[in-house]
Amino acid sequence: MRIGISIVLFLSVLGLVQCIDSRIQTIPDRYIVVLNDGEILDPLLTRIQQNMVPRSGRFSVFRKYYKALNGFAADMSEDVAERVLELPAVKYMEQDAIGVVDVASSSWGLDRIDQHDLPLDDAFNIEGDGEGVTVYVLDTGVRDTHEEFGGRVSHGGDYVDDGWNGIDCHGHGTHCAGTAAGGIHGIARKANIVSIRLFNCAGSGSASGTIAGIDEVAQNAVHPAVMSMSFRFLANQAIDDAVARAVDAGVVAVAGAGNENMDTCLFSPAREPKAITAGATDRDDKRASFSNFGSCVDIFAPGVAIVSSSSASDTAIAIWSGTSMATPHVAGAAAILLGKGIAASDVLQQLLQDASQNVIYNTDFLSPNRLLYLN
């Protein structure tokens, strides 16, 4: 029978594919049937159901195709499948299968931070998941229905006043939240996430609104808490002071160094000593070409071509680069430490103590040669 030959050939190829990814597999008794051009689908399905399915057989259509294909997908017993394949109207039939998209199942950044040295080992294994910790994402909002988050996102204030009411119309915040605490691409995979929207659909926002958001965290944080701040202003004392007071209130504050390839000490809140400031590296352990640097940087983390959640849909992913991507790596790591019982006041010192030392290339002499590490 043609169906037998088809399955044998498919399984031969499948054996090779399974060496690449064990998640690829056929689905028993489910077939995709493609009809010849010009055949009309629905009358054919009626004829099959009425005339070709024995009492002991099974034929259940669960997809119909009218444009991309002329055909259908159905759950069929083997005897019915053999009969359907012999129909003159049928061009070919294939067994249904599970496939995987051709991207990393997790970001290389996660792979990098659980080992001290290259090469990457294609794994992410750490102790802890951030359960009981709250990660405050001060950004463009977070798509709370994304599969990455599993219902762990709630919304704080929206300080943009453009009518979007917490919705992420830019994408930056959803991506950052996914890295910090997503269930698929994130670090602290059981931490709670609170989205505080400070920046609009173009990614810009006011210092006054930003301070209001920081103030909300300082007043209302559910501890233990981390504040992830993937944004920058030119040196602004009020923002720096707001961050410092939030830290004094027991919140761990993580800031991005900025993307100008300049001295980090020119920007807020990165220059605030009480914030943990993150620069960015690439997968070869080089300081990212855009990453700010200098004595106001505390630690480096992966920030080039980072895979995480996208606000485009509930399943979408995106690849972004920036110290904005390094920041949530550090925020997620801080959440892991807090979840293990490390005091908020001790998180920075623990991160520095655990960091991979002297592995980063092309840093300046003022920047710390420390790369984020979680054991």
Steps between C-alpha positions, in 0.01 A plus 500: 500500500616853431421601855734233633786614277434861593517427872816290466673780311375755750625297794841461336530874470356542848779290648750753370292795618466356848879510531463876470194560715317232694186714520421435133271199470203368307148501639332158481187469283500864390548580133515800270324431172563719195258488208566555133436847368138549402362249748228640726567421863169489686308266266798263506501494878131416500558210260785365713292519817197333341665236284853421617494474877418152629320457828827425676686780324572857604496822296494839673597818317657770720639740237387610156728680255363711216773742394854402597406139431196329357448230756438407859649347814326214672529237767458167316528135580752318279237327287330830420833669427584232244163546328531878492848481349365294209246765402570659158433842654791463744834642390695379804470432869750553783499407864450794733803595712624721780766748388709767669583850389859552394611727783667433832253368756659740745720803455875450482517754779350251744747239382789738563420604855495150650861426408824686565675433169426449131407301295126499563358162600144552365346468845359722774521346844476709815370453852193707581208644307419830672177375654365751750700788351344796318672643194386854418553572131512878447467523126252523210253258657476122485269279295354314796326233291822374341558127553842585643345630822235247597276755671778639721475860371304775672492870420604795708467858389512638148683833505486579130140623479453413135197278541675164466441413865793268559497334158843447344468670162877506449627154596804593706340431837361160403841394373676613817242335725544177307873498564471584868218266592348327198415134529670412171774755430539636851712454809270533803226286354261503795544860611201733490519788254352846548499722194532874551463688176727804465569519128272545200455318170815666366702406807526843656375634831545782748726523801199601707308194398804283560541632850131438565548138400804459723305663779221248460747216542663661802161544666321181407758233422416144596828372641738353415504720192714590200456808282615451139576829324606461138499872426726799526487878534780750484629549853196580713539536871131464579486162328819392675361603836171322438687179419719537809197538723333198346813302581493637853144369522627149428463476122785365286541744208661392172576753225632481145833667424372646172575448132714796395847342535574776749574545869211356699547767766335752265159333532228440757407277671812308393732734687317460832735304731214315670377359169657187352605617154535253214707527184455264204711225345463283190519123472879516452544676836582832338359822633219589261604772258215723618529438874592786727793435729706638784507510877123535538449151354475227765472189287458386141236260368388366161339770289546421129241307296297394803191287438197580714128564492339746260190712546385415146294201618461261790757262349734734312872533566747768395876544487626827645837647595597763755597556858122489542537125443792468742301673775225236535763225504638663813153573639403137455822389669425734789155344532658155519726614783213666686299181463783312669484730799782740416421840653431783256793695643733207422391425143755723326790356698381146431473567126850645493639214705343236273580673168735348244821701530724628218318327214384812312705628208544864393390665823661825609713512812228670706229244425472195725593178323212308656242298311172396662499142632243287682603167644 
